[in-house]
Amino acid sequence: MSDEVARILAAAARGCFPPADGAVTVVPQPSPRDAGVLAFTAHSVVFTDEDPAWVLARLAATESDALAAAMNPAFLAALLARTGRHMNTIDLLTVAGALPGPPELALRELADPDHPRVARAVKFRDDVRVWAADEGGVVVLGRGVAGRWEAAIEVDGAARGRGLGRRLALAARHLTPGPVVWAQQSPGNARSVRTFQAAGYRPVGSEALFVAG
């Protein structure tokens, strides 16, 4: 498998992005599971095992601003049809550096979790671990695209509005085994976007993941 996506993500986490030249880079998938599109400032990366010539030709035929063509619904639909995959949404992609020591929030690790958020995480990530807060929330960590460590959080309805989401997102920075931890948020979910940014996660681009099956 190719390590090009991992190298691009690692560089982005350090603040080193592809050149803002309006181009689209097509690279192989990092694994059979992971395919999709990353969009940075004026440069996109399509990671797929499909023929790069077909990808670039389809992009050129897409009626769109060239800077946005890789995330244009028409192009995404064409690539999904060609690959036989599906997708959920285009997410905001954020990253934060790991923090030393244990989190300040009291958490207990769940050995056999059946939380719906956990069940969803297992579809997209490996090595999934889950911790619960007695106040009413969970933080999920796992290895996602190109092996990166990704975090997701869930706050019970009755516990919202008390800053628990920010503390869960911050806890993930203490719990991650890697140098950084990634998190995706739907751009329309302003509460989630604000929560992760308040916990120190910075936006680096957008991402559309193609799911097999």
Secondary structure as GFF3:
##gff-version 3
##sequence-region A 1 213
A	DSSP	alpha_helix	4	13	.	.	.	ID=ss1
A	DSSP	beta_strand	24	27	.	.	.	ID=ss2
A	DSSP	beta_strand	35	40	.	.	.	ID=ss3
A	DSSP	beta_strand	43	47	.	.	.	ID=ss4
A	DSSP	alpha_helix	52	61	.	.	.	ID=ss5
A	DSSP	three_ten_helix	66	71	.	.	.	ID=ss6
A	DSSP	alpha_helix	73	83	.	.	.	ID=ss7
A	DSSP	beta_strand	90	97	.	.	.	ID=ss8
A	DSSP	beta_strand	108	109	.	.	.	ID=ss9
A	DSSP	alpha_helix	116	124	.	.	.	ID=ss10
A	DSSP	beta_strand	126	133	.	.	.	ID=ss11
A	DSSP	beta_strand	137	143	.	.	.	ID=ss12
A	DSSP	three_ten_helix	145	147	.	.	.	ID=ss13
A	DSSP	beta_strand	149	155	.	.	.	ID=ss14
A	DSSP	three_ten_helix	157	159	.	.	.	ID=ss15
A	DSSP	alpha_helix	164	175	.	.	.	ID=ss16
A	DSSP	beta_strand	180	185	.	.	.	ID=ss17
A	DSSP	alpha_helix	190	198	.	.	.	ID=ss18
A	DSSP	beta_strand	202	210	.	.	.	ID=ss19
###
